Amino acid sequence: MKKLLITVGLTLLIAGCNFESNEAEVAEQVEQKQPFSEYLTCTPGINFTNDSVRSMITEWNALELDESLYFAAGHAPLSETSLGGSGKVYWQLFWESKEDANEAWAEGPSEEFLAWGEKFQDVLVCDGDGRRGYDVYWGRENDKSGDWEDESQWVTYAHYCKYTSLGDIEALGSSMVEFNEYLDNVESGDDGPFTFGVFLHNSDNKEPYINYDFFWMNYYQNHDDAMASYERYEQTGSEMQATFDEFSVCEGPFPSNSFRFLSVN
């Protein structure tokens, strides 16, 4: 998880907020690509086990993957049913930009990739054609996200959100800033690592996903840390929640166990 944050850096969703920047900072922002992520819905096969998935991922990493693909993760929802359907799991790709992702997909699968997919079709089959694309905005500075003892796995708590009549990208961006300030005030340093991200549609995403305006993802090292964080928020986050409620209505949290599939330094 830390490597993902270091690679992406702090890309706050402050498109509509006012910040003073010098010319060098502006130039750097212009050159920076917008991180892009895709989710693939996957169906486990009859040989879906920890060992078989581990072998599948190991051999996938040995393939000649596109250089713009810098991180990948797998997510297994704790609930039997999720937005993708019953018993589904998810493969997530992180690209340097949407353009890079489109170019990589346009090249089509190599013979080696097709052979890999056929070899492991009884383990996991993913719907590449039905993939969903999002612009990614990370809301917590890396030096404030804590120390991730195990970067190979974490837990994801997802919130599916819709704007109210007062909601827009400016309100969302402002809430991310305010949420950071809230975290700075309540975190004790013994809370365990935490970061969060916001995912905005940037593709022809289908229902039921397109029925939501944005997805807010909270990331923790483990479920105990997550539960402690949500309990603390219940006690201390009333003002912050009022801000969220003013511009959005969110469902969740929906927890998943998450695993690193690929990390390019």
N, C-alpha and C positions, 0 to 999 in steps of 0.2 A: 504493500500500500504506500509506503513512504516513497519508493522509487517512482510510482505513478505520480505522486504529488510533486516530486522534484522535477520530473520530466515536463509536466504540464505547467508548473509554477502557479502563481496566484492569478487566476483570470476571473476577476470579479464581474458579475453581471451588473454593471453600472452604466448601461448604455444611455439611460436617461438622466443620470445624476451628474452633478457638476463637480469636477475636480480640476485643480490647477496643475498644469504640467508644463515643464520647460520643453524647448524644441527637441532636445535629444530624446526625452521620454516619449513625445508624440511620434517621432520617427520610429522608435523601437516598437510602439504599439501598431503602427501601420505595417511594419514588416512581419509582425507576429501572426501566424496562422491561427484560425479559429479551430480549436480541438473539436473533433467530431467522433461520435460513438454510435455503434450499431448493435442492436440486440437481435439475436437469432433465437427463435423458439425451437426447442429440441425435444425429441421423443426418445426416452430410454428404451433400449431393446432388452431381449431376454438375458443377455450377458452383461447387463449394466451393474458393475461392482466397482468398489474403490480401486482394486488392482487393475481391472480392465480399462477403466477411465484413465488411470495413471499411465498405462502403456499407450493408450490412444493419444494423450497429450504429449508424451515424450516423443512419439514418432511424428506428430504434427510439428513440433518444434524443430525437428530435423529436416523438414521440407524447406524449400527455397521460398520463404515468405517475403512479401513486399516490404521494402525498407521503410515505408511510411506507416506501417503497422507497428506500434511501439509497446502496446500492452493489450492483454486479453485476460478475461476472467470468466469463471463459471459460477452460476447462481442456482442454488437448490432451495426453493421456497419451503418454509416449514409447514405451510398449509398444503393440503392435497390439491386444492384448486386455486389457480391464479388467473390473471387476465388472459394468459395464453391457453387456458383450459386445464383439464384434470390431469395430474401426473406429469406436467411439463417441467422442464428445467431450461436454463437460458445460457447462451454463449454470448459474451459481450466483447466487442472489438473496439479498440481505441486507435484512431488514425490522426495524423497530423492535420488533416483537413478533409472536408467533404470531397473536394476535387481529387485528392489523392485516393480516397476510398473508391470513388467512381472509376478512376483509371485502373485501379487494381482489379475490380470486378469485371471491367470491360475486357480485360485480357483473357478471361476465361480460365478454367481450371487446367492445370498441367496434367500430364499422364500420371505423374507420381502422386498428385493430389487425388485424382480419381481412384487410383489403386488403394491409397490410404483410406478413402471413404468407403470403398467396397469391403476392405478388410475389417473395418470396425462398424459396419452397418448393423450388426446385432448388439452393439454396445450403445450407440447413440446416433440418431439421424437428425440433422438440423435443417430448418427451412431457410435456405439462403435467399430464395426468391422473395420470401415474405419478410425479409429483414426490415427493421425499423431504424431510422436515422435521427440523431439528435445533436444539436450543438451542446457542448459541455461547458459549464461554468463552475469552477471550484471556488468555494467561499471562505476557506480558512487558510491562513498563511501556514506554510510548512513548519516553521519554527514554533507555531502555537498548537500544532496538531498532536504533539506528544510523541512518545517513543513506542513504535510498533515492535513488540518483542518477536512476533512471528509475521513476517511480511508475506508468507505464502497463503495465509487464510485469515479471514475476518468475517464479520457479519454485517449485512446490509438491512437497514430498516427503511422501507420505501413509503412515501406518501404520494397519493395520486390527487392532483389538485386542479380545481377550476377557478377561474376569476369570477368575482362578483361584479356588479355593475361599476364598482370603483376600481376594479383590478386592471392592471396593465404592466408592461415590462418595467416602467419606472418604479411603480410600487413594489414590484418584486425585487428589483435591484436595491432599493432603499431598505427593504426588510432584511436582506442579506447583510448589509452594513450594520443595521441595528442588532441582528442576531449575533454578529461577532462581538459587538460591545457587551451584549448580555453575557456571552460566554466568558469574556475577559473578567467580568465582575463576579461570576459565580463559581468558576472552576478553581479548585483548591490546589491543583498540581498532583493530586493523588487519585484523579478520576479515571485514569486510563486514557489511551489515545482516542482521538475523535477528529473527524473532519466531515464535511458535507458537500454535496454538489447539487446543482440544478440542471435538469435536462429539458431543453426546449425543442419542439418538433422542427426538423429541417429535412423532411423527406415526405413522400406520399404515404404516410403511415395510415394504417387501416383501423377500423373499429375493432375492439373497444378502446384502443389506445388514443386515437384521435379525439375521443370524447373528453379528454382531459387537456388542459392548457399547458401544464408543466408537471414534472416529476421531481420531487424533493427527496434526495437520498441522504440518509444519515449512516455513517460508517463507524463501527466500533471494533475493538479487538475480539470481544466475545459477548455473549448474551447477558452475562451478569453485569458487565459494564453498561450495556444498553439499558437494562432494567433500572439500574441505579441512576442513569442519566434522565430517563423519563420520569422517574419518581421525583428527582430534584426539580425537574421542570414543572411538575404539578405543584410544587411548593413555592417556587420562586419565579415562574414564568408568566404570571397573569398579564402583565403589561405587554410582554412580547407577544403573547397569544392574541391579545386585543388587536395588535398591529396586523398579524396574520389574518384574523377574522374579518378585518375591514376590507381586505382586497381579495380574499380567496376562501374557498371551502375545500378542505382536504379530507381524504379518506386514509385510513391507516392508523398506526404503522403496520406494514406487511413485512415480516422478517424473513431473511434468507441466509443460509450458510454460503459464503463466497470463497472462491479459491482462485489463486493466480494460475493462469494458463501460460502466460508469456510476459516477459519483462525485458525490454531492450535497454541497456544502460546508455 
